[in-house]
């Protein structure tokens, strides 16, 4: 899984190590250890002259929680367990191992591993067994190889794939068998030491470590040496190798006892290593499957995937990967992980850090990303001395200089800078010192070392004696400072008067003004400005509020007279509509139409004389009259649709009073004679050029003909069918007395149909429907099983053919793993039946189904919000209790579905460790757990 090729190391790991990896002089620079928020940062480059420089001030930070995105790879990849990737001639290629099928899938990412890949399944290549596991890609300078381990018991094997000069070629495959005493090998690590090629693999079934020696050529058949069980391994599944100070180390994951063991070979890779059990601080592993390590800016990290909890765990080794007690942090399940099986080498995309996790149960990959931050005004630079920049958020940041990146003389230097924030000082914008009130301005800070006011005072608060601007500067013990100012005013009371009511008989707007300098204005029309303009009369009022909250109001009545233009309804007219609108401008106070309407508009509904009288606001009256003549509407009617049997002739008549005619036959007379069926229409226009249309459908009765209901029907089990007769009949009579064109049959028997047309012709046909016997298949109910070796499943139905979800074609299979199983049965008459069962299996020797979480985060994000045993299934709980650090009982229940939400009597409890006791009766007997877990907020 983890590629330890020199190419991959040079491209990725080298870019993030804080020590120099150069063939010449190293990159270096001088920068402050701490700065204040938004303070200018000056960096002096003390590196020797180089060809290229790349500065990053806000790179992806492994101290942060990564984001995750899930990609499905089904059906080209099924049960993906391990993967490796490499850059082949500018294109990123990934190889994925498919566990159950024993096949390899190739992923093409193009120019970036962040692309969504295309996937091709290369198959088993004729040599690979089922239950494959680990893979590593190697380039020896001329050829591409991939080495795969997997298989169980006698099928355990080391397989070599030779791709030649390109990973896009179809490889030749060699199965070396179980050399080196391997038994279900899970992971593999390959490297070159002093011109010799070596590989290590761990075997889960016999808990052993095997070393392969290829000599100076990977095409050689290797020799294998089995070291036995080093470090008391229990089901080892993942390994990762590092070289530190010329010594070589292997980190091995021991799944069943939740441990990580470091094997130390010293400076001789052919020696027998010593074993060291790492002591994790603040963390508990949960069936760990794989591990990857990285050095980053003086920091050293590891990441582990847990199979049982489908979670990601981060290990912080501090300043050395040889730290015996790394601090563990559970990052939870991000990216829809489901039985995560392996974790890739960490790679860089721009300023981001990424790695892959394979998910067996949902056939997917999860891509984790440590994104670069967005807290700098300048994220990067290519200058020898970078420009002055600032950080907008407090925290720890890594400043990285890559010199001569991609060249033989490339080097990296990294420094961590701490950005501190001064507390926020906000004195407000404007403060009012109202009459009779005492005003105090300022703010107290617990870590302040000095206060300085614009008045010269040095206290946290002052009382202003007069209006004006005041500012305060606060200096803190960290050396950072903050400053803010405020304006203090002493508002005076306000009164105002609109004066007497006014009569205005003139056009144009009229302005009403409120008093100036008020805090708020509220007019009767909703306006909030000091002044408003009005072109109409009415009653107006205004309420104002001064800056001290006192209110004042006044009201005025405006009577408005407008200079209106003469009233005109227009010229007399003839109209061609039923309803003709008439209107005048809306500038009068009152209106009266001859039809009684009292608005500025009305409509005529018949020919006649209409008049309007209108009065302006000064009660001056004006009138006008108009004559409206309405033209009568036209129509045409071709008659009802007609049905004929045999030959026919019919004459169609349009409205003969219209001035013009148009037929669908392109004729222009008032009538036409037709002898063929079809749809005919006529279009006429009246004197107002309005168009009217009508249509008629002429049909001939369909003539019946001989027909067939189809072949006789043979059906597996209970089914129903629809029988349909021909569409060209006038009547239908079925054997079940139905008279529809179709009928539904649900039971075996003979069925017939007789059809007739309107001209007396009739025809008939019949069909037989018979049922075949369907096999009965039942695998049992979904359940939880506790077994020692295996559990039999039977499909029954002797003499039939079978296909199981495992690929087996026997009547019975034996299972030993949890999962969903299905079988399809075909009997001797070809009828098919199937059934599915979900089984949860725990081997009685480890009771792996009944584990407790190590931590939970009750933050209502829908993930890991409650601590409990709900995932144990249908169990009987005798005791489930939780105690705080003082031994107080804070939660108890006897229901498996209950869990603790992190509160006691409705009060959220603090972060920290808590103790639990669980006693329950399960499918595997009585389970009793006692231990500690962490509440994280």
Secondary structure, DSSP 8 states (H G I E B T S, - for coil): -----HHHIIIIIHHH-SS---SS----EE--SEEETT--B--EE-----S-EEEESS---TTS--EEEEEE-TTTS-SEEEEEEEEETTEEEEEEEETTTTEEEEEEEET-TTS--EEEEEE-TTT--SSEEEEEEEE-SS-EEEEEEE--GGG-EEEEEEEET-TTS--EEEE--STTS-SSEEEEEEEEETTEEEEEEEETTTTEEEEEEEET-TTS--EEEE---TT--SSEEEEEEEEETTEEEEEEEETTTTEEEEEEEET-TTS--EEEE---BS---SSEEEEEEEEETTEEEEEEEETTTTEEEEEEEET-TT-SS-EEEE----S--SSEEEE---EEETTEEEEEEEETTTTEEEEEEE-----BSS-EE-SSS---B-BSS-EEEEEEEEESTTSTT-EEEEEEEEEE--------SEEE--TT----EE---TTEEEEEETTS--SSEE--SSSEEEEEEEEETTS-EEEEEEEEE----------S-EEE-SSS-EEEE--TT-SEEEETTS--SSEEEESS-EEEEEEEE-TTS-EEEEEEEEEE------------EEESSSSEEEE--S--SEEEETTS--SSEEEE-SSEEEEEEEE-TT--EEEEEEEEEE-----------EEESS---EEEE--TTSSEEEETTS--SSEEEE-S-EEEEEEEE-TT--EEEEEEEEEE----------S-EEEESS--EEEE--SS-SEEEETTS--SSEEEE-SSEEEEEEEE-TTS-EEEEEEEEEEE----------EEEEESS-EEEE---TT-EEEETTS--SSEEEE-S-EEEEEEEE-TTS-EEEEEEEEEEEETTT-TT----SEE--SSSSSS-SEE-GGG-S-EEEEEEEE-TT--EEEEES-TT-EE-SEETTEE--SEEEEEEEEEEETTEEEEEEEEEEE--
